[in-house]
Amino acid sequence: MHFDVLVEVRLRPGIADPQGATIERALPALGFHEVTGVSVGKAIRFRVEASDEAEAQHRVDELCRRFLANPVIEDVETTLAVTSGADAAATR
Amino acid sequence: MHFDVLVEVRLRPGIADPQGATIERALPALGFHEVTGVSVGKAIRFRVEASDEAEAQHRVDELCRRFLANPVIEDVETTLAVTSGADAAATR
């Protein structure tokens, strides 16, 4: 089975986020007064092959822990979805 | 009402993604042969105040169009959720 995976890597609370702070500071002057709490992270997408969803989740968690995120400063949220038939045939 | 917003900004198909390509090239040697199609984008989170969800979605769309993404090379996917409850989540 193939799974489409989205890994969102974001800075942990309390870690300085200059990108987010810069965007937030600029928005009022640009007409967006109603936007607060801006933070900028990474959205990593990929496809993983596994025999079932539990195995896929396990491998994705290991990948995040070892290579995609720095647990000292970053939190990770993963989303798995079974790749639909048409997409599964596509290659990249 | 307050809405928690997640904006995922990713490169459009066909646009070179050196970050994703580098990760994908490295993974087999690191023991992750089952991962393909890696792409790296941005995950921007913020809170927006609006009178209803339609207005919030409209403002978020405008913000993305004007400042958060470059439509020539990037696609955007937004997710809104009412801050006080997850039931009203809507993906677009």
N, CA and C atoms of all chains as a GROMACS GRO file, in nm:
protein
  552
    1MET      N    1   0.083  -0.120   0.000
    1MET     CA    2   0.000   0.000   0.000
    1MET      C    3   0.087   0.126   0.000
    2HIS      N    4   0.035   0.228  -0.065
    2HIS     CA    5   0.104   0.357  -0.063
    2HIS      C    6   0.026   0.457   0.022
    3PHE      N    7   0.099   0.538   0.094
    3PHE     CA    8   0.037   0.641   0.176
    3PHE      C    9   0.096   0.777   0.140
    4ASP      N   10   0.007   0.876   0.129
    4ASP     CA   11   0.053   1.014   0.114
    4ASP      C   12   0.070   1.072   0.254
    5VAL      N   13   0.186   1.127   0.278
    5VAL     CA   14   0.219   1.174   0.412
    5VAL      C   15   0.245   1.324   0.410
    6LEU      N   16   0.190   1.392   0.509
    6LEU     CA   17   0.221   1.533   0.533
    6LEU      C   18   0.282   1.544   0.671
    7VAL      N   19   0.403   1.597   0.677
    7VAL     CA   20   0.469   1.620   0.806
    7VAL      C   21   0.479   1.770   0.826
    8GLU      N   22   0.416   1.820   0.930
    8GLU     CA   23   0.428   1.962   0.963
    8GLU      C   24   0.529   1.975   1.077
    9VAL      N   25   0.636   2.048   1.049
    9VAL     CA   26   0.740   2.072   1.150
    9VAL      C   27   0.729   2.217   1.193
   10ARG      N   28   0.704   2.238   1.322
   10ARG     CA   29   0.693   2.377   1.367
   10ARG      C   30   0.776   2.397   1.493
   11LEU      N   31   0.815   2.520   1.515
   11LEU     CA   32   0.896   2.554   1.632
   11LEU      C   33   0.814   2.535   1.759
   12ARG      N   34   0.877   2.484   1.862
   12ARG     CA   35   0.808   2.464   1.989
   12ARG      C   36   0.774   2.599   2.052
   13PRO      N   37   0.672   2.599   2.137
   13PRO     CA   38   0.637   2.724   2.206
   13PRO      C   39   0.758   2.777   2.284
   14GLY      N   40   0.782   2.906   2.274
   14GLY     CA   41   0.894   2.967   2.344
   14GLY      C   42   1.020   2.980   2.261
   15ILE      N   43   1.026   2.908   2.148
   15ILE     CA   44   1.142   2.922   2.060
   15ILE      C   45   1.118   3.041   1.967
   16ALA      N   46   1.219   3.127   1.956
   16ALA     CA   47   1.205   3.247   1.874
   16ALA      C   48   1.174   3.212   1.729
   17ASP      N   49   1.078   3.283   1.671
   17ASP     CA   50   1.034   3.258   1.534
   17ASP      C   51   1.041   3.389   1.457
   18PRO      N   52   1.159   3.428   1.411
   18PRO     CA   53   1.176   3.558   1.345
   18PRO      C   54   1.092   3.573   1.219
   19GLN      N   55   1.076   3.464   1.142
   19GLN     CA   56   0.994   3.473   1.021
   19GLN      C   57   0.851   3.510   1.055
   20GLY      N   58   0.796   3.436   1.150
   20GLY     CA   59   0.657   3.462   1.191
   20GLY      C   60   0.641   3.601   1.249
   21ALA      N   61   0.738   3.642   1.332
   21ALA     CA   62   0.731   3.774   1.395
   21ALA      C   63   0.736   3.885   1.291
   22THR      N   64   0.818   3.865   1.188
   22THR     CA   65   0.830   3.967   1.084
   22THR      C   66   0.700   3.980   1.006
   23ILE      N   67   0.639   3.867   0.972
   23ILE     CA   68   0.512   3.870   0.901
   23ILE      C   69   0.406   3.939   0.987
   24GLU      N   70   0.399   3.899   1.113
   24GLU     CA   71   0.297   3.954   1.202
   24GLU      C   72   0.312   4.105   1.219
   25ARG      N   73   0.436   4.151   1.228
   25ARG     CA   74   0.462   4.293   1.246
   25ARG      C   75   0.422   4.372   1.122
   26ALA      N   76   0.436   4.311   1.006
   26ALA     CA   77   0.409   4.384   0.882
   26ALA      C   78   0.260   4.390   0.849
   27LEU      N   79   0.182   4.292   0.892
   27LEU     CA   80   0.045   4.280   0.844
   27LEU      C   81  -0.048   4.398   0.877
   28PRO      N   82  -0.042   4.455   0.997
   28PRO     CA   83  -0.134   4.568   1.023
   28PRO      C   84  -0.118   4.682   0.922
   29ALA      N   85   0.005   4.715   0.887
   29ALA     CA   86   0.028   4.823   0.791
   29ALA      C   87  -0.020   4.785   0.652
   30LEU      N   88  -0.038   4.656   0.628
   30LEU     CA   89  -0.084   4.608   0.498
   30LEU      C   90  -0.235   4.585   0.495
   31GLY      N   91  -0.301   4.620   0.604
   31GLY     CA   92  -0.447   4.610   0.606
   31GLY      C   93  -0.503   4.484   0.671
   32PHE      N   94  -0.418   4.406   0.736
   32PHE     CA   95  -0.466   4.284   0.801
   32PHE      C   96  -0.448   4.294   0.952
   33HIS      N   97  -0.535   4.375   1.014
   33HIS     CA   98  -0.527   4.396   1.158
   33HIS      C   99  -0.575   4.274   1.238
   34GLU      N  100  -0.655   4.190   1.173
   34GLU     CA  101  -0.721   4.083   1.247
   34GLU      C  102  -0.638   3.956   1.259
   35VAL      N  103  -0.514   3.959   1.211
   35VAL     CA  104  -0.430   3.840   1.212
   35VAL      C  105  -0.328   3.848   1.326
   36THR      N  106  -0.322   3.744   1.410
   36THR     CA  107  -0.227   3.742   1.522
   36THR      C  108  -0.163   3.603   1.529
   37GLY      N  109  -0.059   3.595   1.610
   37GLY     CA  110   0.002   3.466   1.640
   37GLY      C  111   0.060   3.394   1.520
   38VAL      N  112   0.129   3.467   1.434
   38VAL     CA  113   0.182   3.404   1.313
   38VAL      C  114   0.307   3.321   1.346
   39SER      N  115   0.310   3.200   1.297
   39SER     CA  116   0.432   3.119   1.307
   39SER      C  117   0.455   3.048   1.174
   40VAL      N  118   0.581   3.030   1.140
   40VAL     CA  119   0.617   2.971   1.012
   40VAL      C  120   0.695   2.842   1.035
   41GLY      N  121   0.646   2.734   0.981
   41GLY     CA  122   0.715   2.606   0.990
   41GLY      C  123   0.732   2.544   0.853
   42LYS      N  124   0.766   2.414   0.854
   42LYS     CA  125   0.786   2.344   0.728
   42LYS      C  126   0.674   2.242   0.705
   43ALA      N  127   0.636   2.228   0.580
   43ALA     CA  128   0.538   2.128   0.541
   43ALA      C  129   0.608   2.032   0.445
   44ILE      N  130   0.638   1.913   0.492
   44ILE     CA  131   0.711   1.815   0.412
   44ILE      C  132   0.613   1.708   0.366
   45ARG      N  133   0.603   1.690   0.236
   45ARG     CA  134   0.513   1.588   0.181
   45ARG      C  135   0.594   1.480   0.112
   46PHE      N  136   0.549   1.356   0.126
   46PHE     CA  137   0.612   1.247   0.053
   46PHE      C  138   0.517   1.128   0.049
   47ARG      N  139   0.562   1.026  -0.021
   47ARG     CA  140   0.483   0.903  -0.031
   47ARG      C  141   0.563   0.790   0.031
   48VAL      N  142   0.495   0.704   0.105
   48VAL     CA  143   0.565   0.593   0.169
   48VAL      C  144   0.493   0.463   0.137
   49GLU      N  145   0.571   0.358   0.114
   49GLU     CA  146   0.514   0.227   0.086
   49GLU      C  147   0.525   0.143   0.212
   50ALA      N  148   0.413   0.080   0.250
   50ALA     CA  149   0.412  -0.004   0.370
   50ALA      C  150   0.300  -0.105   0.358
   51SER      N  151   0.309  -0.212   0.439
   51SER     CA  152   0.207  -0.318   0.430
   51SER      C  153   0.076  -0.275   0.492
   52ASP      N  154   0.080  -0.187   0.590
   52ASP     CA  155  -0.044  -0.135   0.649
   52ASP      C  156  -0.018   0.002   0.712
   53GLU      N  157  -0.126   0.063   0.760
   53GLU     CA  158  -0.112   0.200   0.809
   53GLU      C  159  -0.026   0.208   0.935
   54ALA      N  160  -0.035   0.105   1.021
   54ALA     CA  161   0.044   0.107   1.144
   54ALA      C  162   0.193   0.107   1.111
   55GLU      N  163   0.232   0.023   1.014
   55GLU     CA  164   0.374   0.020   0.977
   55GLU      C  165   0.416   0.152   0.914
   56ALA      N  166   0.330   0.208   0.829
   56ALA     CA  167   0.361   0.337   0.767
   56ALA      C  168   0.380   0.444   0.874
   57GLN      N  169   0.289   0.449   0.971
   57GLN     CA  170   0.299   0.549   1.078
   57GLN      C  171   0.428   0.531   1.157
   58HIS      N  172   0.462   0.406   1.183
   58HIS     CA  173   0.584   0.378   1.258
   58HIS      C  174   0.708   0.428   1.184
   59ARG      N  175   0.713   0.402   1.054
   59ARG     CA  176   0.829   0.445   0.975
   59ARG      C  177   0.835   0.597   0.965
   60VAL      N  178   0.719   0.658   0.947
   60VAL     CA  179   0.716   0.804   0.938
   60VAL      C  180   0.762   0.867   1.069
   61ASP      N  181   0.716   0.810   1.180
   61ASP     CA  182   0.758   0.864   1.311
   61ASP      C  183   0.910   0.853   1.327
   62GLU      N  184   0.964   0.738   1.284
   62GLU     CA  185   1.108   0.719   1.296
   62GLU      C  186   1.184   0.819   1.208
   63LEU      N  187   1.132   0.837   1.086
   63LEU     CA  188   1.195   0.932   0.994
   63LEU      C  189   1.195   1.073   1.053
   64CYS      N  190   1.082   1.113   1.110
   64CYS     CA  191   1.073   1.246   1.171
   64CYS      C  192   1.172   1.259   1.286
   65ARG      N  193   1.172   1.157   1.370
   65ARG     CA  194   1.256   1.163   1.491
   65ARG      C  195   1.403   1.170   1.454
   66ARG      N  196   1.442   1.094   1.350
   66ARG     CA  197   1.584   1.086   1.319
   66ARG      C  198   1.633   1.198   1.227
   67PHE      N  199   1.549   1.240   1.132
   67PHE     CA  200   1.603   1.329   1.028
   67PHE      C  201   1.523   1.455   0.998
   68LEU      N  202   1.393   1.452   1.013
   68LEU     CA  203   1.314   1.565   0.962
   68LEU      C  204   1.296   1.677   1.064
   69ALA      N  205   1.310   1.647   1.191
   69ALA     CA  206   1.287   1.751   1.291
   69ALA      C  207   1.394   1.744   1.399
   70ASN      N  208   1.416   1.856   1.462
   70ASN     CA  209   1.506   1.865   1.577
   70ASN      C  210   1.419   1.872   1.702
   71PRO      N  211   1.411   1.764   1.780
   71PRO     CA  212   1.316   1.761   1.892
   71PRO      C  213   1.347   1.862   2.002
   72VAL      N  214   1.466   1.918   2.001
   72VAL     CA  215   1.499   2.018   2.102
   72VAL      C  216   1.419   2.145   2.078
   73ILE      N  217   1.399   2.181   1.952
   73ILE     CA  218   1.333   2.307   1.924
   73ILE      C  219   1.206   2.292   1.839
   74GLU      N  220   1.177   2.170   1.790
   74GLU     CA  221   1.066   2.156   1.697
   74GLU      C  222   0.965   2.048   1.740
   75ASP      N  223   0.840   2.073   1.711
   75ASP     CA  224   0.734   1.974   1.725
   75ASP      C  225   0.694   1.925   1.587
   76VAL      N  226   0.641   1.802   1.583
   76VAL     CA  227   0.603   1.742   1.455
   76VAL      C  228   0.459   1.695   1.461
   77GLU      N  229   0.386   1.717   1.352
   77GLU     CA  230   0.252   1.660   1.340
   77GLU      C  231   0.245   1.589   1.205
   78THR      N  232   0.202   1.463   1.206
   78THR     CA  233   0.199   1.387   1.082
   78THR      C  234   0.056   1.351   1.044
   79THR      N  235   0.029   1.349   0.914
   79THR     CA  236  -0.100   1.310   0.861
   79THR      C  237  -0.077   1.208   0.750
   80LEU      N  238  -0.141   1.091   0.762
   80LEU     CA  239  -0.129   0.987   0.660
   80LEU      C  240  -0.262   0.968   0.590
   81ALA      N  241  -0.256   0.948   0.459
   81ALA     CA  242  -0.378   0.915   0.384
   81ALA      C  243  -0.343   0.810   0.281
   82VAL      N  244  -0.427   0.710   0.267
   82VAL     CA  245  -0.403   0.607   0.166
   82VAL      C  246  -0.409   0.672   0.029
   83THR      N  247  -0.306   0.645  -0.053
   83THR     CA  248  -0.304   0.701  -0.188
   83THR      C  249  -0.414   0.637  -0.272
   84SER      N  250  -0.490   0.719  -0.342
   84SER     CA  251  -0.596   0.664  -0.425
   84SER      C  252  -0.538   0.589  -0.544
   85GLY      N  253  -0.618   0.500  -0.605
   85GLY     CA  254  -0.569   0.413  -0.711
   85GLY      C  255  -0.501   0.486  -0.824
   86ALA      N  256  -0.563   0.592  -0.872
   86ALA     CA  257  -0.508   0.665  -0.986
   86ALA      C  258  -0.374   0.728  -0.950
   87ASP      N  259  -0.367   0.785  -0.828
   87ASP     CA  260  -0.244   0.848  -0.786
   87ASP      C  261  -0.134   0.746  -0.764
   88ALA      N  262  -0.174   0.627  -0.715
   88ALA     CA  263  -0.074   0.526  -0.683
   88ALA      C  264   0.001   0.481  -0.807
   89ALA      N  265  -0.064   0.491  -0.923
   89ALA     CA  266   0.001   0.450  -1.046
   89ALA      C  267   0.097   0.556  -1.099
   90ALA      N  268   0.077   0.678  -1.053
   90ALA     CA  269   0.161   0.788  -1.103
   90ALA      C  270   0.301   0.779  -1.044
   91THR      N  271   0.398   0.825  -1.119
   91THR     CA  272   0.534   0.829  -1.069
   91THR      C  273   0.581   0.972  -1.070
   92ARG      N  274   0.687   0.997  -0.997
   92ARG     CA  275   0.738   1.131  -0.989
   92ARG      C  276   0.885   1.132  -1.019
   93MET      N  277  -1.564   3.598   1.634
   93MET     CA  278  -1.514   3.460   1.638
   93MET      C  279  -1.367   3.456   1.599
   94HIS      N  280  -1.296   3.365   1.661
   94HIS     CA  281  -1.156   3.344   1.624
   94HIS      C  282  -1.141   3.212   1.550
   95PHE      N  283  -1.055   3.213   1.451
   95PHE     CA  284  -1.028   3.091   1.374
   95PHE      C  285  -0.878   3.064   1.375
   96ASP      N  286  -0.845   2.938   1.397
   96ASP     CA  287  -0.705   2.894   1.381
   96ASP      C  288  -0.686   2.855   1.235
   97VAL      N  289  -0.584   2.911   1.174
   97VAL     CA  290  -0.564   2.892   1.030
   97VAL      C  291  -0.429   2.824   1.006
   98LEU      N  292  -0.432   2.727   0.917
   98LEU     CA  293  -0.308   2.666   0.868
   98LEU      C  294  -0.302   2.689   0.717
   99VAL      N  295  -0.196   2.754   0.673
   99VAL     CA  296  -0.175   2.775   0.529
   99VAL      C  297  -0.055   2.691   0.488
  100GLU      N  298  -0.078   2.598   0.397
  100GLU     CA  299   0.034   2.520   0.344
  100GLU      C  300   0.070   2.576   0.207
  101VAL      N  301   0.192   2.623   0.196
  101VAL     CA  302   0.242   2.678   0.069
  101VAL      C  303   0.340   2.578   0.011
  102ARG      N  304   0.310   2.528  -0.109
  102ARG     CA  305   0.403   2.431  -0.168
  102ARG      C  306   0.431   2.469  -0.313
  103LEU      N  307   0.546   2.423  -0.361
  103LEU     CA  308   0.585   2.454  -0.498
  103LEU      C  309   0.492   2.382  -0.594
  104ARG      N  310   0.459   2.449  -0.703
  104ARG     CA  311   0.371   2.390  -0.803
  104ARG      C  312   0.443   2.275  -0.874
  105PRO      N  313   0.366   2.182  -0.928
  105PRO     CA  314   0.428   2.071  -1.001
  105PRO      C  315   0.516   2.125  -1.115
  106GLY      N  316   0.634   2.070  -1.128
  106GLY     CA  317   0.724   2.114  -1.234
  106GLY      C  318   0.825   2.217  -1.190
  107ILE      N  319   0.801   2.280  -1.074
  107ILE     CA  320   0.898   2.377  -1.022
  107ILE      C  321   1.006   2.301  -0.943
  108ALA      N  322   1.131   2.332  -0.970
  108ALA     CA  323   1.240   2.260  -0.905
  108ALA      C  324   1.235   2.276  -0.754
  109ASP      N  325   1.255   2.165  -0.684
  109ASP     CA  326   1.246   2.164  -0.537
  109ASP      C  327   1.376   2.102  -0.483
  110PRO      N  328   1.484   2.182  -0.476
  110PRO     CA  329   1.614   2.127  -0.435
  110PRO      C  330   1.613   2.067  -0.295
  111GLN      N  331   1.538   2.129  -0.203
  111GLN     CA  332   1.533   2.075  -0.066
  111GLN      C  333   1.474   1.935  -0.066
  112GLY      N  334   1.360   1.921  -0.134
  112GLY     CA  335   1.295   1.790  -0.139
  112GLY      C  336   1.382   1.688  -0.210
  113ALA      N  337   1.446   1.730  -0.320
  113ALA     CA  338   1.530   1.638  -0.396
  113ALA      C  339   1.649   1.590  -0.313
  114THR      N  340   1.705   1.680  -0.234
  114THR     CA  341   1.820   1.644  -0.151
  114THR      C  342   1.780   1.542  -0.044
  115ILE      N  343   1.666   1.567   0.021
  115ILE     CA  344   1.618   1.472   0.122
  115ILE      C  345   1.593   1.337   0.058
  116GLU      N  346   1.524   1.338  -0.057
  116GLU     CA  347   1.489   1.212  -0.121
  116GLU      C  348   1.613   1.133  -0.162
  117ARG      N  349   1.714   1.204  -0.210
  117ARG     CA  350   1.837   1.137  -0.253
  117ARG      C  351   1.912   1.076  -0.135
  118ALA      N  352   1.900   1.140  -0.020
  118ALA     CA  353   1.976   1.092   0.097
  118ALA      C  354   1.909   0.974   0.166
  119LEU      N  355   1.777   0.964   0.160
  119LEU     CA  356   1.704   0.868   0.244
  119LEU      C  357   1.740   0.721   0.221
  120PRO      N  358   1.757   0.673   0.097
  120PRO     CA  359   1.790   0.531   0.081
  120PRO      C  360   1.916   0.490   0.157
  121ALA      N  361   2.019   0.574   0.153
  121ALA     CA  362   2.142   0.542   0.225
  121ALA      C  363   2.123   0.545   0.376
  122LEU      N  364   2.016   0.609   0.421
  122LEU     CA  365   1.988   0.620   0.564
  122LEU      C  366   1.888   0.514   0.610
  123GLY      N  367   1.850   0.425   0.517
  123GLY     CA  368   1.763   0.314   0.556
  123GLY      C  369   1.616   0.333   0.524
  124PHE      N  370   1.583   0.439   0.451
  124PHE     CA  371   1.443   0.463   0.418
  124PHE      C  372   1.420   0.451   0.267
  125HIS      N  373   1.421   0.326   0.221
  125HIS     CA  374   1.405   0.302   0.078
  125HIS      C  375   1.261   0.322   0.032
  126GLU      N  376   1.166   0.318   0.123
  126GLU     CA  377   1.026   0.319   0.085
  126GLU      C  378   0.966   0.459   0.070
  127VAL      N  379   1.049   0.561   0.082
  127VAL     CA  380   1.000   0.698   0.076
  127VAL      C  381   1.032   0.758  -0.061
  128THR      N  382   0.931   0.814  -0.127
  128THR     CA  383   0.951   0.875  -0.259
  128THR      C  384   0.873   1.007  -0.265
  129GLY      N  385   0.901   1.084  -0.369
  129GLY     CA  386   0.823   1.205  -0.395
  129GLY      C  387   0.829   1.309  -0.286
  130VAL      N  388   0.947   1.332  -0.232
  130VAL     CA  389   0.959   1.428  -0.121
  130VAL      C  390   0.952   1.571  -0.174
  131SER      N  391   0.870   1.653  -0.111
  131SER     CA  392   0.869   1.796  -0.142
  131SER      C  393   0.860   1.874  -0.012
  132VAL      N  394   0.923   1.989  -0.012
  132VAL     CA  395   0.929   2.071   0.110
  132VAL      C  396   0.863   2.205   0.084
  133GLY      N  397   0.764   2.237   0.165
  133GLY     CA  398   0.696   2.366   0.155
  133GLY      C  399   0.692   2.435   0.290
  134LYS      N  400   0.607   2.538   0.298
  134LYS     CA  401   0.595   2.614   0.423
  134LYS      C  402   0.460   2.586   0.489
  135ALA      N  403   0.461   2.580   0.620
  135ALA     CA  404   0.338   2.567   0.696
  135ALA      C  405   0.324   2.691   0.782
  136ILE      N  406   0.232   2.780   0.745
  136ILE     CA  407   0.215   2.907   0.816
  136ILE      C  408   0.088   2.897   0.901
  137ARG      N  409   0.102   2.917   1.030
  137ARG     CA  410  -0.014   2.913   1.120
  137ARG      C  411  -0.038   3.050   1.179
  138PHE      N  412  -0.166   3.086   1.192
  138PHE     CA  413  -0.200   3.211   1.262
  138PHE      C  414  -0.344   3.206   1.305
  139ARG      N  415  -0.385   3.310   1.377
  139ARG     CA  416  -0.523   3.321   1.423
  139ARG      C  417  -0.584   3.444   1.357
  140VAL      N  418  -0.708   3.430   1.313
  140VAL     CA  419  -0.776   3.542   1.249
  140VAL      C  420  -0.911   3.565   1.316
  141GLU      N  421  -0.946   3.693   1.332
  141GLU     CA  422  -1.073   3.728   1.391
  141GLU      C  423  -1.169   3.770   1.280
  142ALA      N  424  -1.289   3.713   1.279
  142ALA     CA  425  -1.388   3.745   1.176
  142ALA      C  426  -1.526   3.718   1.232
  143SER      N  427  -1.627   3.776   1.166
  143SER     CA  428  -1.763   3.761   1.216
  143SER      C  429  -1.819   3.622   1.186
  144ASP      N  430  -1.774   3.561   1.077
  144ASP     CA  431  -1.816   3.424   1.047
  144ASP      C  432  -1.709   3.355   0.963
  145GLU      N  433  -1.733   3.227   0.935
  145GLU     CA  434  -1.629   3.150   0.867
  145GLU      C  435  -1.608   3.197   0.723
  146ALA      N  436  -1.716   3.239   0.657
  146ALA     CA  437  -1.703   3.285   0.518
  146ALA      C  438  -1.612   3.408   0.511
  147GLU      N  439  -1.632   3.501   0.605
  147GLU     CA  440  -1.548   3.620   0.605
  147GLU      C  441  -1.403   3.584   0.636
  148ALA      N  442  -1.384   3.494   0.732
  148ALA     CA  443  -1.248   3.450   0.767
  148ALA      C  444  -1.180   3.388   0.645
  149GLN      N  445  -1.253   3.299   0.576
  149GLN     CA  446  -1.195   3.233   0.458
  149GLN      C  447  -1.159   3.336   0.350
  150HIS      N  448  -1.247   3.435   0.333
  150HIS     CA  449  -1.222   3.539   0.233
  150HIS      C  450  -1.095   3.617   0.266
  151ARG      N  451  -1.080   3.654   0.393
  151ARG     CA  452  -0.962   3.732   0.432
  151ARG      C  453  -0.834   3.648   0.420
  152VAL      N  454  -0.844   3.521   0.458
  152VAL     CA  455  -0.727   3.433   0.448
  152VAL      C  456  -0.687   3.417   0.302
  153ASP      N  457  -0.786   3.399   0.215
  153ASP     CA  458  -0.756   3.385   0.072
  153ASP      C  459  -0.686   3.509   0.018
  154GLU      N  460  -0.734   3.626   0.061
  154GLU     CA  461  -0.674   3.751   0.015
  154GLU      C  462  -0.530   3.763   0.067
  155LEU      N  463  -0.513   3.728   0.193
  155LEU     CA  464  -0.379   3.734   0.253
  155LEU      C  465  -0.282   3.642   0.178
  156CYS      N  466  -0.328   3.522   0.146
  156CYS     CA  467  -0.242   3.428   0.072
  156CYS      C  468  -0.208   3.483  -0.065
  157ARG      N  469  -0.311   3.532  -0.133
  157ARG     CA  470  -0.292   3.580  -0.269
  157ARG      C  471  -0.196   3.698  -0.274
  158ARG      N  472  -0.208   3.788  -0.176
  158ARG     CA  473  -0.128   3.910  -0.181
  158ARG      C  474   0.011   3.895  -0.122
  159PHE      N  475   0.023   3.815  -0.015
  159PHE     CA  476   0.150   3.819   0.058
  159PHE      C  477   0.215   3.686   0.091
  160LEU      N  478   0.139   3.582   0.111
  160LEU     CA  479   0.200   3.459   0.165
  160LEU      C  480   0.253   3.365   0.058
  161ALA      N  481   0.202   3.376  -0.063
  161ALA     CA  482   0.246   3.283  -0.167
  161ALA      C  483   0.270   3.358  -0.297
  162ASN      N  484   0.355   3.301  -0.378
  162ASN     CA  485   0.381   3.352  -0.512
  162ASN      C  486   0.307   3.261  -0.610
  163PRO      N  487   0.196   3.308  -0.666
  163PRO     CA  488   0.112   3.220  -0.748
  163PRO      C  489   0.180   3.170  -0.875
  164VAL      N  490   0.289   3.232  -0.913
  164VAL     CA  491   0.360   3.186  -1.032
  164VAL      C  492   0.425   3.050  -1.006
  165ILE      N  493   0.475   3.032  -0.885
  165ILE     CA  494   0.548   2.908  -0.857
  165ILE      C  495   0.489   2.828  -0.742
  166GLU      N  496   0.389   2.883  -0.671
  166GLU     CA  497   0.342   2.815  -0.550
  166GLU      C  498   0.190   2.793  -0.550
  167ASP      N  499   0.150   2.680  -0.492
  167ASP     CA  500   0.009   2.652  -0.464
  167ASP      C  501  -0.015   2.667  -0.315
  168VAL      N  502  -0.141   2.698  -0.282
  168VAL     CA  503  -0.176   2.720  -0.141
  168VAL      C  504  -0.293   2.632  -0.104
  169GLU      N  505  -0.288   2.577   0.018
  169GLU     CA  506  -0.403   2.505   0.072
  169GLU      C  507  -0.428   2.558   0.212
  170THR      N  508  -0.550   2.600   0.239
  170THR     CA  509  -0.580   2.659   0.370
  170THR      C  510  -0.676   2.571   0.447
  171THR      N  511  -0.657   2.567   0.579
  171THR     CA  512  -0.747   2.495   0.668
  171THR      C  513  -0.786   2.589   0.782
  172LEU      N  514  -0.918   2.605   0.800
  172LEU     CA  515  -0.967   2.690   0.908
  172LEU      C  516  -1.037   2.605   1.012
  173ALA      N  517  -1.018   2.640   1.138
  173ALA     CA  518  -1.092   2.574   1.245
  173ALA      C  519  -1.130   2.678   1.349
  174VAL      N  520  -1.253   2.674   1.394
  174VAL     CA  521  -1.294   2.766   1.500
  174VAL      C  522  -1.209   2.738   1.623
  175THR      N  523  -1.154   2.843   1.681
  175THR     CA  524  -1.059   2.826   1.789
  175THR      C  525  -1.116   2.750   1.907
  176SER      N  526  -1.243   2.773   1.937
  176SER     CA  527  -1.300   2.712   2.058
  176SER      C  528  -1.345   2.569   2.036
  177GLY      N  529  -1.350   2.518   1.911
  177GLY     CA  530  -1.397   2.382   1.890
  177GLY      C  531  -1.349   2.330   1.756
  178ALA      N  532  -1.327   2.201   1.746
  178ALA     CA  533  -1.273   2.143   1.623
  178ALA      C  534  -1.383   2.098   1.526
  179ASP      N  535  -1.509   2.100   1.572
  179ASP     CA  536  -1.617   2.046   1.489
  179ASP      C  537  -1.640   2.126   1.361
  180ALA      N  538  -1.609   2.256   1.366
  180ALA     CA  539  -1.640   2.340   1.251
  180ALA      C  540  -1.525   2.348   1.152
  181ALA      N  541  -1.434   2.251   1.158
  181ALA     CA  542  -1.318   2.254   1.068
  181ALA      C  543  -1.362   2.245   0.923
  182ALA      N  544  -1.292   2.318   0.840
  182ALA     CA  545  -1.324   2.314   0.697
  182ALA      C  546  -1.193   2.321   0.620
  183THR      N  547  -1.179   2.232   0.524
  183THR     CA  548  -1.061   2.234   0.439
  183THR      C  549  -1.101   2.284   0.301
  184ARG      N  550  -1.010   2.356   0.242
  184ARG     CA  551  -1.042   2.411   0.111
  184ARG      C  552  -0.922   2.400   0.023
   0.00000   0.00000   0.00000
